[in-house]
Amino acid sequence: MRINKYISQCGFCSRRKADELIINGKVKVNGKVITMLGFEIRTKDIVEVDGKVLKKQDFEYYKFYKPAGYITTKSDEKGRKTIYDLIPKELHHLKPVGRLDKDSTGLLIMTNDGDFINRMTHPSIKIPKLYKVTVNGKVKMEHLEEFAKGIKIDGKFAWCDSEIIESKRNETTLEITLYQGLNRQIRKMFKHFGFDVIHLKRVKHAIISINGLPKNAIKPIKPKQLKELKMYLDKIYKEQKNA
């Protein structure tokens, strides 16, 4: 097995990050530093990264319903509450696939599979994320057209697909589909037109939905659904690489 794949399957990081560690001389096999990216390891080999001996582990995949008021890191220098205050300790080795800001709610996929995280979040491949968003004021079609064309936020080009699902006098609810992962992108795009986001919930990531999952709950993704998700990712990658 190639050494970067082994490091990834131990849950240490993605293959891409493993390659960086190898190049930087951070990886040892049987006590010797290895800098060759294609190095093949055997079953009996002992692999260390920064002095830590790695052990291959089984991959786990969960979906978690994040409530508002929690950030998605393991610890916070400001002392804010994190999702790991809600997740059972035996699952603290899992990492979120992407992030949701403190005030946002909804679906977070959690896993110890670094390669999977990289595939789901890599900026070169557009994996859709669906959100239900409520803003103050009346959003018009011309706003949605501008969102589709793209606008500049923080010096970066940001765009999304959007659809109004309910419009009241002082409030609009929309479905927003993102293919990017810019920081607080939806909030900043609406702010560009003078709207404040009241509620923001992620309801779907790729083909995984939050439907039926209670708030604060974390549950394993079923094997059939996981297989369908990986087939979906293979299809998306093939289509976009050949586009």
HELIX and SHEET records of a PDB file:
HELIX    1   1 ILE A    3  GLN A    9  1                                   7    
HELIX    2   2 ARG A   15  ILE A   23  1                                   9    
HELIX    3   3 ILE A   83  ASP A   85  5                                   3    
HELIX    4   4 LYS A   89  LEU A   91  5                                   3    
HELIX    5   5 GLY A  114  THR A  121  1                                   8    
HELIX    6   6 MET A  141  LYS A  149  1                                   9    
HELIX    7   7 GLN A  185  HIS A  192  1                                   8    
HELIX    8   8 PRO A  223  LYS A  241  1                                  19    
SHEET    1   A 4 LYS A  32  VAL A  33  0                                        
SHEET    2   A 4 VAL A  27  VAL A  29 -1                                        
SHEET    3   A 4 VAL A  47  VAL A  49 -1                                        
SHEET    4   A 4 LYS A  52  VAL A  53 -1                                        
SHEET    1   B 4 LYS A  95  PRO A  96  0                                        
SHEET    2   B 4 THR A 105  THR A 111 -1                                        
SHEET    3   B 4 TYR A  61  LYS A  66 -1                                        
SHEET    4   B 4 ILE A 218  PRO A 220 -1                                        
SHEET    1   C 6 LYS A  95  PRO A  96  0                                        
SHEET    2   C 6 THR A 105  THR A 111 -1                                        
SHEET    3   C 6 VAL A 197  HIS A 205  1                                        
SHEET    4   C 6 LYS A 129  ASN A 136 -1                                        
SHEET    5   C 6 GLU A 171  LEU A 178 -1                                        
SHEET    6   C 6 ASP A 161  SER A 167 -1                                        
SHEET    1   D 4 LYS A  95  PRO A  96  0                                        
SHEET    2   D 4 THR A 105  THR A 111 -1                                        
SHEET    3   D 4 VAL A 197  HIS A 205  1                                        
SHEET    4   D 4 ILE A 208  SER A 209 -1                                        
SHEET    1   E 2 ILE A 151  ILE A 153  0                                        
SHEET    2   E 2 LYS A 156  ALA A 158 -1                                        
END                                                                             
